[in-house]
Amino acid sequence: MDSEPTVPALRVAFVAGVSPGKWFHRWEERFPEAPLASQMVDDGEQLAVLRDGRADIAFVRLPVDPDGLHVIPLYEELPVVVAPKGHEIQAFDEVPLAEIEEELFEYDGGASERLDLVEGGAGLAILPMSVVRHFNRKELRYRPVTGVPEYGVGVAWLRENESEAIQEFIGVVRGRSATSSRQASVQRDQREAAKQRRSDRSAAQREAARKEAPKKGTPRKGAPSSGKGRRPGAGRRRPR
């Protein structure tokens, strides 16, 4: 016996520091029949996984190049400066950017590699607090840094991919209830219900028209009589 076809998994990517577990749990509760596959990617891969088809939707660190994408900002994260244990930043509750700017180094790689370089003495780095906590390096210390814009986190997907599953997931992330009129499944059900109402109304109108149609041989209301059953001469004027 052939097995029933399975629903394709919705593939979700996310960068380090983002904790999508709450949204995944909501999805599983609302759509237990629709599997969800997730993967963590480096910041440098956050858009590549969408463009090459490895993921349907991704939690990304903003800003990103929006070309060909839908991008919805979700929240912002606190920037922190990271230093080796024993660095003087430990004496402060927060550190102005101007005080540590000369010790920063440039690196375009992933967060884990950047922390490796800090631990190795290459200098200081500024990262989102959630990322530093995610990797939890015991030999490193961090403090909030002022004078630096907060890091934004958003969700992105290709403009050409408008599947109902993606729209449902966006609704979950944005906190919409299962019965929200903005949910794709609710809109689909409303369209189908409206279509069924139109079909039922048309059927009722056709049935009413059928019942009102005159039977064969029955004169229509208001039609002139054929004259059958009248007395000879009836209706004629008598000569004077």
N, C-alpha and C positions, 0 to 999 in steps of 0.2 A: 504493500500500500504506500502511495506517495505521501510524504510528510507535507503538512500545511506550510505555505510560504511564510517566512519570517519577515517582520517589519524591519527595514534597514535602520541601523543605529544612527542616532544623531551624534555627530562627532564634534566634541567641544575641546578647544585648546585654551590654555591659560598660562600666564607668565608667573614666575616665582613671586610669592608674596600675596597673590590673590587667593582667597579661600572660598572656592565656589561650592563647598560641600552643602551649605544650606539650600542653595538653588537646586543642586542635584537631588537632594532628598525630596524637595517639593515636587520636582518633575516625576520622580519615581512613585510618589503617592498619587499624583493626578493622572499619570499615564503609565501604569504598570506594564501595559502591553507593548510600550515603545521603549526599546533599549537605548541607553546613553553610554557612549564611549568617550573617555576623557584622557588628555595627555598634557603634561607640563612642558613648555618650550622656553628657550632663551628669548630675551627681548628682541634679539636680532632676527629671530625666526617667526615672530608673532604675526606678521602679515604674509610671510612666505607660505605658511601652512594653509592659509586661505586661498592664495592665488594658485598654488599647485595642487589643490584638491585634497590635501591631507586632513583638513578640518572644515566643517560647515560653518562654524561660528567660533569666535575667539574673544577671550577677555584680554584686553591689550592695555599697555601703558601709554598714556597720551603725552604729547600729541603724536599723531600718525598722519601719513599722507592719505587723504580721503579719496583719492582718485579711484573710481570704480567700486567704492565701498559705502555701505551704510555704517555710520558710527554714532553710538549713543553714549555720552558721558554718564558715568554712574556716581563716582565719589572721588575725593582727593585724599592724598596720604601725606604724612609729615616727613619732610626731608631730615636726614641725620648725617653727621660727619662720623666716619669710622676711622679708628686709629688702633695701633697695637696697644696691648695692655701696658699700663705704666705711662702712657702719654699724658701730657699736661691737660688735655681736654677733660680728663676725669675730675678736675677740680671745679668745674663749672656745671651749672644746670643747663645752660644753653650757650652756644658759641656763635658769635657774629662771623659772617662769611669773610669779612676783611681780615680777621685775625688768623685765619688758616689758609687763605687763598694761595699763598706761595708754596704751600706744602702739598697741594693737590696735584695729581698726575692725570693725564689723559689716557683713556683706554676704551676701545669700542667693543670689546668682547662682553661675554655674559657676566652676570653678577657674581657667580661663584669664582670665576677666574680673577675678577677684580678684587675680591676679598683675599684671594691667595696672594696677590701682589701687595696688598696692605699688610698682611701678616708677614710677608717676606721683607718688609722695610722699604717698599718702593715709594711710599708717601701715604697721604690720606685720600679718602674717597667719600663722595656724597651719594647716598642711596636712599630709597624709601625705607622707612622704619620697618615696614612689614617684611621687606626682603632680608634685612639684617637679622630680624628675629627668626625668619624661616630657616636660614642657614646656621644660626646659633653657634658662631665660632667662639670657643672659650678663650682664645688668646687675643680676642679683639674687644674693644670698648666703643661705645657710640654715645653721642649727645645730639639733641636737636640743634639745627643750625638755622640762624636767622639771615634774612636777606636773600633767600633762595625761594623761588616759586614752589608751591606744593606740587606733588606728582599726581596727575590725574589717571584714573582707571576707567576704562569704558568697554563696551562690547561692540564688536564689528563683524560684518559679514558682507559677502559680495552682493552688489546690486542686482546681478543677474540671477541670484538664488533667492526666490521669494516663496519657498516652500511653506506649507502650513505648519510643519514641525518647528521651523525656525521662528515663525511668528508666535507660536505657542510658547516657545522657550523665552522669547523676549518678554512676553506677558508675565511669565513666572518670575523672571529677574526683576521686572518693574513692580512686582507685588500685586498684580491684578488677580482677582478671585476667579475661580473656575467658571462663574456665571457672568463675568463682566462682558458687557456688550462689545468690548474692544478685542476680546479673544477671538482668534481665527475660527476655532471650532464652533463657538456660539454664533458668529456671523454666518458660518456655513449652514448651521441648523436653522437660523432665522430665514435664510434665503430659500432653503428647501421647504420650510413650513409655508412661506409666502407663495411659493410655486404650487404647493399642494392646495392651498386655499383658492388660488386662481383656477386650478383645474377643477376643484369641487364646485366652484361657483358657475363655471362654464357648463359643467354637466347638469347642474340644477336648472340653468336657464334653458338648455336644450330639452330637458324633460318637461319643463313647464310649457314650452312652445309646442311640443308634441301633443300634450294633453289638450291644448287650446285649439289645435288645428281642426277644421270641420271634417266630419266623416264624409266618405264618398256618397254623392247623391243628396246630401243635406244642404239646403240653400243657406248661404251665408247670411248672417244677420244684416238686415237692411237691403238685401238683394230684391229686385222686382219679382213678383209672383208670376208663375207661368200661365195663370188663368184657369187651371184645372179646377173643377168643382164649382164653377160659377153657372148660374142659370142662363139660358139662352137670352140674349138681349140685355143682360144685366150690364149696367154701366152705359147703355146707349141712350141717347136723348130721344124722346118720342116726338114725332112730328105734330105740330099744332094744327 
